[in-house]
Amino acid sequence: MRPDPERHRIVEATRRACIEAALQGYEDASLAGLCREGAWEAAVGAMQRLDPEAPLPGDPFGGEPGATAPRLERAGGEIRSRWSSGG
């Protein structure tokens, strides 16, 4: 199968949008005082509410390329520390 650059661009932009929605949902829920399980449910809910008509991150016609990576790194550390500390 030959690589399809357009398909790759769409899949990558969709993946970034899901990550961004999950990070934002988790962060918002954590700041609101929800437990880890509640924050995870909020993250999943945020992905379920993604607007299919909204511009995708990394899309040359909308979004902010590279905006997800720093937040992903910060959130990953925060999530790891919460899980390891049990709270």
NORDALIN-V548658 format. One record per residue. N is the residue number from 1. RES is the residue in one letter. OMEGA is omega in whole degrees, -180 to 180 (NA if undefined). Layout:
# NORDALIN-V548658
n/res/omega
N/RES/OMEGA
N/RES/OMEGA
This chain:
# NORDALIN-V548658
n/res/omega
1/M/-179
2/R/178
3/P/179
4/D/-176
5/P/-180
6/E/178
7/R/179
8/H/-180
9/R/-179
10/I/-180
11/V/180
12/E/179
13/A/178
14/T/178
15/R/179
16/R/180
17/A/178
18/C/178
19/I/-179
20/E/179
21/A/-180
22/A/179
23/L/-179
24/Q/179
25/G/180
26/Y/-180
27/E/179
28/D/-179
29/A/179
30/S/179
31/L/179
32/A/176
33/G/178
34/L/176
35/C/-179
36/R/-178
37/E/178
38/G/178
39/A/178
40/W/178
41/E/178
42/A/179
43/A/178
44/V/178
45/G/179
46/A/177
47/M/180
48/Q/-179
49/R/179
50/L/179
51/D/-178
52/P/179
53/E/-178
54/A/176
55/P/-179
56/L/175
57/P/-179
58/G/177
59/D/-179
60/P/-179
61/F/179
62/G/-179
63/G/-180
64/E/-179
65/P/176
66/G/-177
67/A/-175
68/T/-172
69/A/-180
70/P/179
71/R/179
72/L/179
73/E/178
74/R/-177
75/A/179
76/G/178
77/G/180
78/E/-180
79/I/179
80/R/-178
81/S/178
82/R/-179
83/W/-178
84/S/-180
85/S/178
86/G/-179
87/G/NA
